[in-house]
Amino acid sequence: MNLFNRAEIIDQNFSNLLNNNTLPQSDKELSLSDISLGANDLISIFESQIFSRHMDLKARDLKEKGQCFYTIGSSGHESNAVFGNIFPFSDIAFLHYRSGAFFIERSKQLDGGTPLYDMALSFMASSDDPISGGRHKVIGSKKLNIPPQTSTIASHIPKAVGTAFSIDRARDLDIKERELEKNSIVICSFGDASVNHASALSGFNTARWVKSSGGNVPIIFICEDNGYGISVPTPRDWISNTFSNQENLKYFYCDGLNMLDTINVTKEAEDYCRLTRSPVFLHMKTVRLMGHAGSDIESSYLSIGQIEKTEKNDPLLHSARILIENNCLSKDDILKLYEKSRNRIHSIFEKATTKPRITESSEVMDTIISKDIKTDNPSIPNEKIRASIFGKEYKRLDQPGHMAKLINYALKDIMIQYENTLVFGEDVAQKGGVYHITADLYEKFTIRRVFNSPLDETSIIGFASGLAHNGFLPIPEIQFLAYLHNAEDQLRGEAATLSFFSQGEYTNPMIIRIAGLAYQKGFGGHFHNDNSLTIFRDIPGLILACPSNGADAVRMLRTATRQSYKNGRIVVFVEPIALYMVKDLHKSRDNKWCFKYPDNKEELQLGEFVTYGRGRALTIISYGNGLYHSLKAQPEIEKQIKKKIKVIDLCWLSDIDIDSIIKEIGKSNKVLIIDECRSSGCHGEGLMALLYENSKNNISIKLHAAEDSFIPLGEAATSTLPNYNTIIHHAIELHKNG
Ligand SMILES: Cc1ncc(C[n+]2csc(CCOP(=O)(O)OP(=O)(O)O)c2C)c(N)n1
């Protein structure tokens, strides 16, 4: 026997210790009569534990033969089958990656499933895998109410909290898009090392914060504590010391080796959570077998004695003893069940190895964007309803206004039209946001739809993602662009990948409004003037909007909402702070940057851009503040070169319709791109590449972007940015020499 092949040893231990009557004992004396489940349930749970174990063993074997992409197993954690039995499948479950037994046991609640085969297909990364279509080995199923999770530990916790909050809120608001049952709760499991992660702490904290503020958060956090995070031991009593005494987080402990104890405590935890609609922390102590993952050699950081001691405490051995002691199964029955399960898993996995895999990039990318998740958008509200919501403002809608006012109007109309929208973020409710963009939405739509979040961007984006799992269309606000980076993973790693990993079966539409960009004099320095949108450039499927004026902002916000509602798209809507209150373009009181609120049907379609002027001598392409400053410079440029030019406002920084832009540039073969963002990695850089690649004409392009600098406070605040003079300078140079 190979000492390093612990799989073989663990497998043989099962039959040997059973045959020798040397099964491990438990400290807790419990019997069938102490629990509320019957013998059949125990047998079912045990069977799911065995299936899960054989999957790990078989997958290891196939991995060695190069036929399987096995990465991480469930061995030692099989008591999570108890959770799969106790929690009805109507309780949505955001699961730890060691949840094989949970998945199998939950699937027994539905007739006609093929969970073993489906999981085998996922291990094999086959395109037949019903959940990820061969894109990742994930545990997930739409039917079983288990959204697949990414490999990033703890990152599912903030969204699970959002989903928990959504359950009672969707019931109270009676939104028609609601997906989860009224009295359901959320299951969210993870490992003991993961609880240290900022995302996890963000989730626990938000759940408690919301409960303390009067909201309901029916969630059971399940910590499956095997004592290690890969090779790093969790300090003794760390989990109980940290979580057993937190307000609004009821702590339960169970012995994960003893299925009877796990059943009893889980039932208690469930009753408490379902009844009180409060967060619960269920701490299940268990062991980890066969190391962290396929490639992990435990003996490099644990002694053989330690490894063997753990293996003797295999939860399957404990379960076998419990079933024998309670006369549910005999030793022979168990041995037969064990071998029969081995054969079944063997043939299922062998079959799965023959199934197709995705090969083409087009197939891979097919699910990045989901389409038509809803048939239709809600209809535009009638004027009576609008008049009652807008109140005194209704008559003023025709009067030209600045961007801040117009976005506020648009949000009101959107909230009337889309009853499943929620607006939340830091200070957005009573205060109406730092810039009053959400002013009086709270009064008009009540705290149920407009509420303040805790001061935590991770929780804001995670919350949005979780709300969207239950039919809401969240419109979260990030107070300043620089602070989005605190929450980056919730957008980039989580929200943006959900459709990809679930073949569009799960989506988390949202419109994230972010106040940002530079050109504010005398306010904030770098962190309130952050001028980089690079983070959004490489997120597949993300829609990025950056309007330059109120009327376009309104039209774009409507398109964004429609796209999000109907196609599940994630939209980042960047609002240039410096333009919020701007009314004039060329001179004081000319009111040329004030616009009438567009008719409720008007939109600016994805990829559509706006052109100012028809001249051919030069084309300036820009967006946001850069566009505003380019338009200011346009008359002077035209005066100096004695020719007319045109200025294009990109409006959308994703979904760029390059063919139409090239057509618009037409015969003018000189293009000046003005980008207010830092030069390295800015969108202008990408646009320049696109133009060079796609243009058939000989074309001269100059990118005038901001310096690769942070923004200082005071006089020099705009010194690193394109401005009126530099734009004129570059335009003339390009016209002359380009
Ligand atoms: C954010 C993040 N950092 C690092 C990793 C690499 N990693 C994967 S699993 C793991 C250990 C997790 O331990 P624990 O939460 O105790 O769960 P266990 O694997 O023991 O069940 C680490 C560090 C990761 N997946 N995600």
Boltz pocket constraint, residues with backbone or C-beta under 6 A from the ligand:
constraints:
  - pocket:
      binder: B
      contacts: [[A, 98], [A, 151], [A, 152], [A, 153], [A, 190], [A, 191], [A, 192], [A, 193], [A, 194], [A, 195], [A, 224], [A, 226], [A, 228], [A, 229], [A, 230], [A, 288], [A, 292]]
      max_distance: 6.0
